[in-house]
């Protein structure tokens, strides 16, 4: 993760430097057709480059704090690490559940309702409630009950 921190800090420094150069260029060289000074700052590009620098700085700060909070060397930073070293346990996923498919179909009906007519979205919402309840309580009834 150390390389990621340096990468985002580099992007932040580059975007800030590009912002300074862009602003100076607009103040002194751009804006007129006869080569004279422009005298004004172009606000859109200046603000966008500054926000790019700030966002890269935020991400670099967050990644650095996460790296320091880990307390050890991550598998990504070790040259002798294998792929399985960085493979965490993500949790339990139901292997034979049909409820996610029904929930996706209800979301599709909901979005389709905004295009065709709002009444279709209400049908999708009702199906979504049934699918959510079925998915949450899947292991409390039937074959998988515990």
ChimeraX attribute file (.defattr): number of C-alpha atoms within 10 A of each C-alpha:
attribute: neighborCount
match mode: 1-to-1
recipient: residues
	/A:1	16
	/A:2	15
	/A:3	11
	/A:4	14
	/A:5	20
	/A:6	14
	/A:7	14
	/A:8	21
	/A:9	20
	/A:10	16
	/A:11	19
	/A:12	24
	/A:13	17
	/A:14	16
	/A:15	20
	/A:16	19
	/A:17	15
	/A:18	16
	/A:19	21
	/A:20	15
	/A:21	13
	/A:22	17
	/A:23	20
	/A:24	16
	/A:25	18
	/A:26	19
	/A:27	16
	/A:28	16
	/A:29	14
	/A:30	20
	/A:31	17
	/A:32	11
	/A:33	9
	/A:34	7
	/A:35	10
	/A:36	11
	/A:37	15
	/A:38	17
	/A:39	15
	/A:40	14
	/A:41	17
	/A:42	16
	/A:43	10
	/A:44	9
	/A:45	13
	/A:46	19
	/A:47	13
	/A:48	13
	/A:49	21
	/A:50	18
	/A:51	16
	/A:52	19
	/A:53	23
	/A:54	18
	/A:55	15
	/A:56	21
	/A:57	19
	/A:58	15
	/A:59	16
	/A:60	22
	/A:61	15
	/A:62	13
	/A:63	18
	/A:64	19
	/A:65	12
	/A:66	12
	/A:67	17
	/A:68	13
	/A:69	9
	/A:70	10
	/A:71	8
	/A:72	8
	/A:73	12
	/A:74	14
	/A:75	16
	/A:76	15
	/A:77	11
	/A:78	9
	/A:79	7
	/A:80	7
	/A:81	12
	/A:82	11
	/A:83	8
	/A:84	8
	/A:85	10
	/A:86	11
	/A:87	9
	/A:88	7
	/A:89	6
	/A:90	6
	/A:91	6
	/A:92	6
	/A:93	7
	/A:94	12
	/A:95	6
	/A:96	6
	/A:97	12
	/A:98	12
	/A:99	19
	/A:100	15
	/A:101	11
	/A:102	19
	/A:103	21
	/A:104	15
	/A:105	16
	/A:106	24
	/A:107	17
	/A:108	13
	/A:109	22
	/A:110	23
	/A:111	16
	/A:112	16
	/A:113	18
	/A:114	12
	/A:115	11
	/A:116	11
	/A:117	12
	/A:118	14
	/A:119	14
	/A:120	17
	/A:121	21
	/A:122	15
	/A:123	14
	/A:124	24
	/A:125	18
	/A:126	12
	/A:127	19
	/A:128	22
	/A:129	13
	/A:130	15
	/A:131	21
	/A:132	15
	/A:133	11
	/A:134	19
	/A:135	17
	/A:136	10
	/A:137	11
	/A:138	16
	/A:139	13
	/A:140	11
	/A:141	10
	/A:142	8
	/A:143	8
	/A:144	8
	/A:145	9
	/A:146	7
